[in-house]
Amino acid sequence: VRCFKKALSLNKKHCYIVEKFGLFSYAIYSFASQVKKLPLLYKSKETQRWADTAVKNMLILAELQFQQALSLEGSRHSEPWIYHFMLAKISYKLKKPASVILEHFVKSSEILHRDGAAYPIVIEVTSKGYAIEALEVHYQFLSTMLKLSLSSEDQQMFS
């Protein structure tokens, strides 16, 4: 994290570094979440404290980086579809309103479509034209909608 912060202190407008810092922060969050789920038998109290802190901090740090990357849109390395995609995933984890989450998924999908995403009948690993990326965005959108609707149904049943 210190290396990314130092790199950004040298050049805050380098979109590639901001993007990679966001992806790195999200990866650390993901790892810390997995560590938190481990039984206490397999981790120390210090590791548990690190995981608790990292889960909170890294997700917010990732969100800030992707928001900054969006503000730098138009630079040579800019891929705004992935920034919106990651912001949607982060917003879901931060329990933001459904409208915010789904708006990011929709923007991501619109950008991929605008950039010529291919929608072949059969998607192969070697598919070109953002086919796999478009599929992932649509899958995450639909699964998030389902999770949100099921959780709202649960809340209605128990209230």
Contacts in CASP RR format, 6 or more apart in sequence:
PFRMAT RR
TARGET T0000
AUTHOR 0000-0000-0000
METHOD contacts of the structure
MODEL  1
VRCFKKALSLNKKHCYIVEKFGLFSYAIYSFASQVKKLPLLYKSKETQRW
ADTAVKNMLILAELQFQQALSLEGSRHSEPWIYHFMLAKISYKLKKPASV
ILEHFVKSSEILHRDGAAYPIVIEVTSKGYAIEALEVHYQFLSTMLKLSL
SSEDQQMFS
1 24 0 8 1.000
1 25 0 8 1.000
1 28 0 8 1.000
1 61 0 8 1.000
4 17 0 8 1.000
4 20 0 8 1.000
4 21 0 8 1.000
4 24 0 8 1.000
7 14 0 8 1.000
7 17 0 8 1.000
7 21 0 8 1.000
8 14 0 8 1.000
8 17 0 8 1.000
8 18 0 8 1.000
8 21 0 8 1.000
11 17 0 8 1.000
12 68 0 8 1.000
13 72 0 8 1.000
13 75 0 8 1.000
14 75 0 8 1.000
15 69 0 8 1.000
15 72 0 8 1.000
15 73 0 8 1.000
15 74 0 8 1.000
15 75 0 8 1.000
15 76 0 8 1.000
15 77 0 8 1.000
15 78 0 8 1.000
16 77 0 8 1.000
18 65 0 8 1.000
18 68 0 8 1.000
18 69 0 8 1.000
18 72 0 8 1.000
19 65 0 8 1.000
19 66 0 8 1.000
19 69 0 8 1.000
19 77 0 8 1.000
19 79 0 8 1.000
19 82 0 8 1.000
19 83 0 8 1.000
21 61 0 8 1.000
21 65 0 8 1.000
22 61 0 8 1.000
22 62 0 8 1.000
22 65 0 8 1.000
22 66 0 8 1.000
22 69 0 8 1.000
22 86 0 8 1.000
23 62 0 8 1.000
23 86 0 8 1.000
25 58 0 8 1.000
25 59 0 8 1.000
25 61 0 8 1.000
25 62 0 8 1.000
25 65 0 8 1.000
26 58 0 8 1.000
26 59 0 8 1.000
26 62 0 8 1.000
26 86 0 8 1.000
26 89 0 8 1.000
26 90 0 8 1.000
28 54 0 8 1.000
28 58 0 8 1.000
29 54 0 8 1.000
29 55 0 8 1.000
29 58 0 8 1.000
29 59 0 8 1.000
29 62 0 8 1.000
29 93 0 8 1.000
31 54 0 8 1.000
32 50 0 8 1.000
32 51 0 8 1.000
32 54 0 8 1.000
32 55 0 8 1.000
32 58 0 8 1.000
33 51 0 8 1.000
33 55 0 8 1.000
35 43 0 8 1.000
35 47 0 8 1.000
35 48 0 8 1.000
35 50 0 8 1.000
35 51 0 8 1.000
36 48 0 8 1.000
36 51 0 8 1.000
36 52 0 8 1.000
36 55 0 8 1.000
40 48 0 8 1.000
43 51 0 8 1.000
59 90 0 8 1.000
59 93 0 8 1.000
59 94 0 8 1.000
60 94 0 8 1.000
62 86 0 8 1.000
62 90 0 8 1.000
63 87 0 8 1.000
63 90 0 8 1.000
63 91 0 8 1.000
63 94 0 8 1.000
66 83 0 8 1.000
66 86 0 8 1.000
66 87 0 8 1.000
66 90 0 8 1.000
67 83 0 8 1.000
67 87 0 8 1.000
69 78 0 8 1.000
69 80 0 8 1.000
69 83 0 8 1.000
70 80 0 8 1.000
70 83 0 8 1.000
70 84 0 8 1.000
70 87 0 8 1.000
72 78 0 8 1.000
73 80 0 8 1.000
73 83 0 8 1.000
80 107 0 8 1.000
80 111 0 8 1.000
81 107 0 8 1.000
81 108 0 8 1.000
81 109 0 8 1.000
81 111 0 8 1.000
81 112 0 8 1.000
81 115 0 8 1.000
81 130 0 8 1.000
81 133 0 8 1.000
81 137 0 8 1.000
82 108 0 8 1.000
82 133 0 8 1.000
84 104 0 8 1.000
84 105 0 8 1.000
84 107 0 8 1.000
84 108 0 8 1.000
84 111 0 8 1.000
85 104 0 8 1.000
85 105 0 8 1.000
85 108 0 8 1.000
85 136 0 8 1.000
85 137 0 8 1.000
85 140 0 8 1.000
87 104 0 8 1.000
88 101 0 8 1.000
88 102 0 8 1.000
88 104 0 8 1.000
88 105 0 8 1.000
88 108 0 8 1.000
88 140 0 8 1.000
88 141 0 8 1.000
88 144 0 8 1.000
89 140 0 8 1.000
91 100 0 8 1.000
91 101 0 8 1.000
91 104 0 8 1.000
92 101 0 8 1.000
92 144 0 8 1.000
92 147 0 8 1.000
98 148 0 8 1.000
101 144 0 8 1.000
101 148 0 8 1.000
102 141 0 8 1.000
102 144 0 8 1.000
102 145 0 8 1.000
105 137 0 8 1.000
105 140 0 8 1.000
105 141 0 8 1.000
105 144 0 8 1.000
106 141 0 8 1.000
108 137 0 8 1.000
109 134 0 8 1.000
109 137 0 8 1.000
109 138 0 8 1.000
109 141 0 8 1.000
112 130 0 8 1.000
112 133 0 8 1.000
112 134 0 8 1.000
112 137 0 8 1.000
113 134 0 8 1.000
115 130 0 8 1.000
116 129 0 8 1.000
116 130 0 8 1.000
117 129 0 8 1.000
117 130 0 8 1.000
117 131 0 8 1.000
117 133 0 8 1.000
117 134 0 8 1.000
118 127 0 8 1.000
118 128 0 8 1.000
118 129 0 8 1.000
118 130 0 8 1.000
118 131 0 8 1.000
118 134 0 8 1.000
119 131 0 8 1.000
119 134 0 8 1.000
120 127 0 8 1.000
120 131 0 8 1.000
123 131 0 8 1.000
123 132 0 8 1.000
123 135 0 8 1.000
125 132 0 8 1.000
END
